[in-house]
């Protein structure tokens, strides 16, 4: 799966000028019921499933998934996850190739780009059970 994502990233067009920052209603309408894959210009980053009632499931494409939820705060889309209650706030814009996400907790961070909604399931392995 990672090889396929790397190929898709290499073929991804450069983003055109983005539109204005999405509102919570626009973000919800765009993402609801989708699984979106994100990456930087050079590498896959992760995927997120957007569930009803602003719930999400995130993975760094390693088979480990985190449950969370999102909310709007001062025009940003903020996520909190089961393993980290500290809000992760992003601005989202819709470009010609899909969403462009900028991590606002660190504005110097590299933007993430939506690869595509491939209608594919995100791999989430079961809980780790050990002795």
C-alpha positions in Angstrom: 0.0 0.0 0.0 2.8 2.4 0.8 4.4 1.8 -2.6 1.1 2.7 -4.3 0.8 5.9 -2.2 4.4 6.9 -3.1 3.6 6.5 -6.8 0.4 8.6 -6.4 2.4 11.3 -4.6 5.0 11.4 -7.3 2.2 11.8 -9.9 0.3 14.4 -7.9 0.0 17.8 -9.7 1.4 20.8 -7.9 -1.4 22.6 -6.1 -3.1 25.5 -7.7 -3.9 28.6 -5.8 -6.1 27.6 -2.9 -9.4 29.1 -2.1 -10.2 30.8 1.3 -10.0 28.9 4.5 -12.9 26.4 4.9 -15.5 26.9 7.5 -16.6 24.1 9.8 -19.7 23.5 7.7 -17.7 23.4 4.5 -15.2 21.1 6.0 -17.9 18.8 7.3 -19.7 18.7 3.9 -16.4 17.9 2.1 -15.2 15.2 4.4 -18.3 13.5 5.8 -18.2 9.8 5.1 -14.9 9.8 3.3 -11.5 8.3 3.9 -8.8 10.8 2.9 -5.1 10.2 2.4 -2.7 13.0 3.1 1.0 13.6 2.3 3.7 16.1 1.9 5.2 16.9 -1.5 7.7 14.1 -0.9 6.1 11.4 1.2 2.9 9.8 2.5 1.8 11.2 5.9 -1.4 9.5 7.0 -5.1 8.9 6.4 -8.3 9.9 8.2 -11.8 8.5 8.2 -14.5 11.1 8.7 -17.4 9.6 10.6 -20.8 11.1 11.6 -21.0 13.6 14.4 -17.6 15.0 13.7 -15.8 11.8 14.8 -12.6 10.7 13.1 -10.2 7.8 13.0 -6.6 8.7 12.1 -3.6 6.6 11.1 0.0 7.3 10.1 -0.4 4.4 7.7 1.2 2.0 10.2 -1.9 0.0 11.0 -2.3 1.8 14.3 -5.5 3.9 14.5 -6.6 6.6 16.9 -10.2 7.6 17.5 -10.9 11.3 17.9 -13.2 14.1 17.1 -13.0 17.6 15.6 -14.5 21.0 16.3 -14.2 24.5 15.1 -12.3 27.1 17.2 -11.7 30.6 16.0 -12.0 29.6 12.3 -9.7 26.6 12.6 -10.6 22.9 12.6 -9.2 21.3 15.8 -8.8 17.6 16.5 -8.4 15.8 19.8 -7.6 12.1 19.9 -8.0 9.4 22.5 -4.2 9.4 23.3 -3.8 13.2 23.2 -6.3 15.6 24.6 -4.2 18.6 23.4 -6.0 20.2 20.4 -4.3 19.9 17.0 -5.6 22.8 15.0 -5.5 23.1 11.2 -6.6 25.5 8.5 -8.1 23.8 5.5 -8.4 25.2 2.0 -9.8 23.5 -1.1 -7.3 23.6 -4.0 -7.8 22.1 -7.5 -6.3 18.8 -6.4 -8.2 18.5 -3.0 -7.7 19.7 0.5 -4.6 21.6 1.6 -4.0 21.4 5.4 -1.8 23.8 7.4 -0.9 22.8 11.0 -1.6 26.0 12.9 0.0 24.9 16.2 3.2 25.2 14.2 2.7 27.5 11.2 6.3 26.7 10.0 5.2 23.0 9.5 5.0 21.8 5.9 1.5 21.8 4.4 -0.2 18.5 3.8 -2.1 17.7 0.6 -5.0 15.4 0.0 -4.0 12.6 -2.4 -7.5 11.5 -3.2 -10.6 9.8 -1.8 -10.0 6.4 -3.2 -13.0 4.8 -1.6 -10.4 2.5 0.1 -10.5 1.2 3.7 -7.9 2.5 6.0 -6.0 -0.4 7.6 -6.5 -0.6 11.4 -5.0 -3.6 13.1 -6.5 -4.9 16.3 -5.3 -4.0 19.8 -1.9 -5.3 20.7 -2.2 -8.2 23.1 0.8 -9.6 24.8 2.0 -11.7 27.7 
